[in-house]
Amino acid sequence: MPNLPSFAFFVCALLLFAMSLRHSGVRFAALAGGSAILAALAMGLKADIILCFGAFFGVVVCLKSWNLRNVISSLLIPFIALLSVLVYSRLIAPSLPSTAWFAITWRSRFFTVKALFEMAIIMGPITVVGGCLFSAFILSMLYCIIRRTKLRVLFMALLWGLPGIIFSSFWIGNASRHVMASCGVLMFLVAVVFVSLIRKMHFAIPIIAVLLVLNNFAGPETSERFQYGGSLIKPKNQMQRTVDTVRKAGKEFTALPDRQKIIVGSWSIPYIVWEVLEEAVDFEIRWGHKTDAWARWAKNLEIRARKKDNSIHTVRVMEHRRRMGPIAQPKGWRTWTFERGIKLVKSPGN
């Protein structure tokens, strides 16, 4: 899981940047350059951590290091990290065409006016962060505002954590472990406020530990079976049971005698596709594109698999989530889904 090492590189990048603000000349350049390298490594492991890069400017505000050099550096380091990752991905590790199609259709899939009024999206920040941590953060934020204390820390925490949490809210099923970098600073803010109240610094770590435990187990599951709202750790046995259940369903799907089949779903697709490929003697994969009537979204693909009896089976994979509404079953195709909540309806003439 890249969340933890990416978070570690990011925090180290912030620490180096904060240290650089106290120096000038060669020391400043060395520390700021090291910060940019670590930021690029963090983003290379998990690209969406760039949403936390506002923290660099937040550090300048928090430390009262107001000068043109520091402000420019706080903007230049994220830009250098982004540029480095883009150059690497373009020249050394080019992405599949499907990735580009997925990026192009991202806005039409999630960032729509209709999505803004869906309850799952409205409650997204609570689901992503976890009810316990979210409540503690809101109380801490209100305390800072009402008492007019720790306002610079609050400003940095908002720049650091809020963009990633809001962005992740549009993808139903995200957990706090997926936005670890964003949620980490919320725990830091809660600890700072609590310590300022009781004036005992050594209570900071126990506070964060208790908050993590409560947040991990207090919240309900999200709509995705692999992802909890506030959990940082998913029990291994529970994950294995889920995987075994999905793979068993995949074997049943593969055993269907129909020569033309469609899988409809989201998180379960990789496991079902694995069973299709495992049963095939050889296969050919074609990614969907805009000219395909069945390829509604960029992740759709078509598999032509030859089984041991030399029969050719065509399997189309269609990514679809229940909030997208019912999906019509094309005539002549066996449409199948493992996930609950996805409604299949017969198309006209079927």
LINDA-V231931 format. One record per residue. RES is the residue in one small letter. PSI is psi in degrees with one decimal (999 if undefined). Layout:
res=RES psi=PSI
res=RES psi=PSI
This chain:
res=m psi=119.3
res=p psi=-6.4
res=n psi=-45.9
res=l psi=-51.5
res=p psi=-34.6
res=s psi=-43.1
res=f psi=-41.4
res=a psi=-45.3
res=f psi=-39.3
res=f psi=-44.9
res=v psi=-41.9
res=c psi=-36.5
res=a psi=-41.9
res=l psi=-40.4
res=l psi=-43.2
res=l psi=-40.3
res=f psi=-42.6
res=a psi=-38.2
res=m psi=-35.4
res=s psi=-26.4
res=l psi=-19.7
res=r psi=-4.3
res=h psi=176.2
res=s psi=171.0
res=g psi=-136.6
res=v psi=-40.1
res=r psi=-42.7
res=f psi=-45.6
res=a psi=-41.4
res=a psi=-44.9
res=l psi=-43.1
res=a psi=-38.8
res=g psi=-41.6
res=g psi=-37.4
res=s psi=-41.2
res=a psi=-38.9
res=i psi=-45.6
res=l psi=-37.5
res=a psi=-39.4
res=a psi=-39.6
res=l psi=-41.0
res=a psi=-44.0
res=m psi=-32.6
res=g psi=-32.5
res=l psi=-36.3
res=k psi=103.8
res=a psi=-35.1
res=d psi=0.1
res=i psi=-11.3
res=i psi=-23.0
res=l psi=-15.9
res=c psi=-3.2
res=f psi=-7.0
res=g psi=-16.1
res=a psi=-26.6
res=f psi=-43.4
res=f psi=-35.0
res=g psi=-34.6
res=v psi=-41.2
res=v psi=-43.5
res=v psi=-44.6
res=c psi=-37.1
res=l psi=2.7
res=k psi=37.3
res=s psi=60.9
res=w psi=104.5
res=n psi=164.2
res=l psi=-39.5
res=r psi=-46.9
res=n psi=-39.6
res=v psi=-45.1
res=i psi=-40.6
res=s psi=-38.8
res=s psi=-24.7
res=l psi=-31.2
res=l psi=-36.8
res=i psi=-48.5
res=p psi=-36.7
res=f psi=-42.2
res=i psi=-41.6
res=a psi=-45.4
res=l psi=-44.8
res=l psi=-41.0
res=s psi=-43.9
res=v psi=-39.1
res=l psi=-42.8
res=v psi=-44.4
res=y psi=-46.4
res=s psi=-31.3
res=r psi=-41.5
res=l psi=-36.4
res=i psi=-41.3
res=a psi=71.3
res=p psi=142.3
res=s psi=162.5
res=l psi=154.2
res=p psi=-32.1
res=s psi=-32.3
res=t psi=-41.2
res=a psi=-42.3
res=w psi=-38.4
res=f psi=-42.2
res=a psi=-40.6
res=i psi=-39.0
res=t psi=0.4
res=w psi=-46.6
res=r psi=-40.6
res=s psi=-19.8
res=r psi=-40.0
res=f psi=-41.2
res=f psi=73.4
res=t psi=162.0
res=v psi=-38.7
res=k psi=-39.9
res=a psi=-31.2
res=l psi=-21.4
res=f psi=4.1
res=e psi=137.3
res=m psi=-36.4
res=a psi=-33.8
res=i psi=-40.6
res=i psi=-41.3
res=m psi=5.4
res=g psi=-49.5
res=p psi=-39.1
res=i psi=-41.1
res=t psi=-42.7
res=v psi=-48.6
res=v psi=-36.8
res=g psi=138.0
res=g psi=-39.7
res=c psi=-51.2
res=l psi=-38.7
res=f psi=-43.9
res=s psi=-43.1
res=a psi=-37.6
res=f psi=-44.1
res=i psi=-42.9
res=l psi=-41.1
res=s psi=-40.7
res=m psi=-43.4
res=l psi=-38.9
res=y psi=-45.0
res=c psi=-40.6
res=i psi=-45.8
res=i psi=-43.5
res=r psi=-7.3
res=r psi=47.4
res=t psi=152.8
res=k psi=30.9
res=l psi=-34.7
res=r psi=-37.7
res=v psi=-41.6
res=l psi=-42.5
res=f psi=-44.4
res=m psi=-40.4
res=a psi=-39.2
res=l psi=-43.0
res=l psi=-35.2
res=w psi=-51.3
res=g psi=-32.1
res=l psi=-45.4
res=p psi=-44.6
res=g psi=-38.2
res=i psi=-43.9
res=i psi=-44.3
res=f psi=-44.5
res=s psi=-20.8
res=s psi=-22.7
res=f psi=-13.9
res=w psi=102.1
res=i psi=131.9
res=g psi=-4.3
res=n psi=147.1
res=a psi=168.0
res=s psi=-26.7
res=r psi=-23.0
res=h psi=-21.8
res=v psi=47.3
res=m psi=-40.4
res=a psi=-36.8
res=s psi=-40.6
res=c psi=-27.0
res=g psi=-40.5
res=v psi=-24.9
res=l psi=-41.2
res=m psi=-38.4
res=f psi=-43.4
res=l psi=-43.4
res=v psi=-43.5
res=a psi=-42.0
res=v psi=-44.1
res=v psi=-42.9
res=f psi=-43.1
res=v psi=-37.0
res=s psi=-24.8
res=l psi=-46.3
res=i psi=-12.6
res=r psi=40.2
res=k psi=103.7
res=m psi=-32.8
res=h psi=-5.1
res=f psi=-5.5
res=a psi=-49.4
res=i psi=-46.7
res=p psi=-35.3
res=i psi=-47.1
res=i psi=-39.4
res=a psi=-46.6
res=v psi=-41.4
res=l psi=-40.6
res=l psi=-45.2
res=v psi=-48.0
res=l psi=-43.5
res=n psi=-31.1
res=n psi=-35.9
res=f psi=-10.2
res=a psi=-31.6
res=g psi=157.1
res=p psi=168.6
res=e psi=153.4
res=t psi=-173.7
res=s psi=-11.9
res=e psi=133.1
res=r psi=-20.2
res=f psi=-4.4
res=q psi=127.0
res=y psi=153.4
res=g psi=-58.3
res=g psi=8.6
res=s psi=138.9
res=l psi=-22.5
res=i psi=132.4
res=k psi=126.0
res=p psi=131.2
res=k psi=-43.6
res=n psi=-38.0
res=q psi=-40.6
res=m psi=-41.1
res=q psi=-40.2
res=r psi=-40.8
res=t psi=-43.7
res=v psi=-43.7
res=d psi=-39.9
res=t psi=-43.5
res=v psi=-41.0
res=r psi=-37.0
res=k psi=-42.3
res=a psi=-36.9
res=g psi=-38.4
res=k psi=-38.4
res=e psi=-40.0
res=f psi=-43.9
res=t psi=-32.5
res=a psi=-9.5
res=l psi=137.2
res=p psi=-13.3
res=d psi=138.5
res=r psi=-19.9
res=q psi=113.8
res=k psi=152.1
res=i psi=128.0
res=i psi=130.3
res=v psi=129.0
res=g psi=-162.6
res=s psi=-84.4
res=w psi=-25.0
res=s psi=-13.3
res=i psi=-48.5
res=p psi=-35.1
res=y psi=-37.7
res=i psi=-43.7
res=v psi=-37.7
res=w psi=-42.3
res=e psi=-36.3
res=v psi=-45.8
res=l psi=-34.1
res=e psi=-32.5
res=e psi=-9.8
res=a psi=144.6
res=v psi=-44.9
res=d psi=164.1
res=f psi=163.3
res=e psi=133.3
res=i psi=133.3
res=r psi=126.3
res=w psi=145.8
res=g psi=156.3
res=h psi=178.9
res=k psi=-23.6
res=t psi=-11.2
res=d psi=128.7
res=a psi=-33.5
res=w psi=-20.0
res=a psi=79.3
res=r psi=-36.1
res=w psi=168.4
res=a psi=-23.0
res=k psi=-7.4
res=n psi=145.1
res=l psi=167.1
res=e psi=133.3
res=i psi=125.5
res=r psi=106.4
res=a psi=135.3
res=r psi=124.2
res=k psi=179.8
res=k psi=-27.3
res=d psi=12.9
res=n psi=8.9
res=s psi=141.3
res=i psi=125.7
res=h psi=130.9
res=t psi=121.5
res=v psi=120.7
res=r psi=135.4
res=v psi=121.5
res=m psi=114.7
res=e psi=128.3
res=h psi=135.8
res=r psi=154.3
res=r psi=-27.3
res=r psi=-8.3
res=m psi=-4.2
res=g psi=179.2
res=p psi=157.0
res=i psi=135.3
res=a psi=141.2
res=q psi=117.5
res=p psi=147.3
res=k psi=134.6
res=g psi=1.2
res=w psi=138.1
res=r psi=110.8
res=t psi=132.9
res=w psi=143.2
res=t psi=146.8
res=f psi=-25.0
res=e psi=138.8
res=r psi=148.9
res=g psi=-15.1
res=i psi=119.9
res=k psi=124.9
res=l psi=128.4
res=v psi=152.9
res=k psi=135.1
res=s psi=159.0
res=p psi=131.1
res=g psi=-0.1
res=n psi=999
